[in-house]
Amino acid sequence: MSGKVLITGANGHLGANLTRALLRRGKAIRVLVHEPTQALDGLEVETVHGDIRDADIVDQAVSGCEYVFHLAAKITILPKYRQDVHDINVGGTKHITSACLNHGVKRLLHCSSVHALQQPTDGELTETQPFASMDTPPYDRSKSQGEQLVHSAVEQGLDAVIVNPCAIIGPYDYAPSRMGRVLLDMALERMPAVIDGAYTFVDVRDVADGCLRAFDNGTTGERYLLGGHHLTIRELAERVSTVTGAKSPRFSCPWWVARAIAPISDLYGVVTNTEPLFTTVSLDIIRQVPTGYAKAAKELGYMPRPFDNTLTDTFEWFQLHGMMS
């Protein structure tokens, strides 16, 4: 990988970490960003300001680059952004694959999601699962459609590889992300109760490493799940308590109770134009099976670090950036 690299979504949580990893490799980097943030401050990158939904801007950004890491995505469960989710996650990916084909890009790394795949009822999620159906939430559906566009481009001759991360946490979380907000609420004792359920969490630096490993050694057209550690929400809160000294929430809300009152939280989000952590969609997420990573481990050498190391580094970063108060 000796030529110029384009990264879309470089100012996001994963993008901030991947950009730094590529800079450590000595790569010449161009970034396509819509809303610049401090995530890229001080980094020696060429910046193209524009919207992934603008085909001309995307074409200009790809022109002159030999490699592309496509990370840009809209992650939200608010109904008002349903069209944006589709236009960015599907339309933006269409623009990227078309530009890559037009300009003879040597390899594309597409960051999809575990939500692009149909969730099994037991066992663990693997790469063999079919795509999520059209009756899934807008985000899941959009990531499924976006990934299918990449497979279509591969059939047209594009050298592309796909990674599917689970819930990402870790340093350089400037926004903070949805999971970053959860961790901060736990550490600052703003979460009086936890909900029965579990999810798979992974260090953002391990995902960035997985992206590079897939880019370097992944098979064209293949997807690689980048899993991590499957924890119940209670276990997550207790790990946060151990690392930060915060009191763990005293109460656990049974899933059936949470399910019954979730529509009220959904309505609150619509009325206040905010994105509550506790919604009908988020409840479905924490009922999902573990995300496996055997394929990535075997073919790429991918291996997530110990979870407590991630939590320690994450809260040290939050503290350093004044987010622990």
Secondary structure, DSSP 8 states (H G I E B T S, - for coil): --S-EEEETTTSHHHHHHHHHHHHTT--EEEEESS--GGGTT---EEEE--TT-HHHHHHHHTT-SEEEE--------GGGHHHHHIIIIIHHHHHHHHHHHTT-SEEEEE--GGGB---SSS-B-TTS-B--TTS-HHHHHHHHHHHHHHHHHHTT--EEEEEE-EEE-S---S--HHHHHHHHHHTT---EEES-EEEEEEHHHHHHHHHHHHHH--TT-EEEE--EEEEHHHHHHHHHHHH-----SEEE-HHHHHHHHHHHHHHHHHHT---SS-HHHHHHTT---B--HHHHHHH------HHHHHHHHHHHHHHTT---
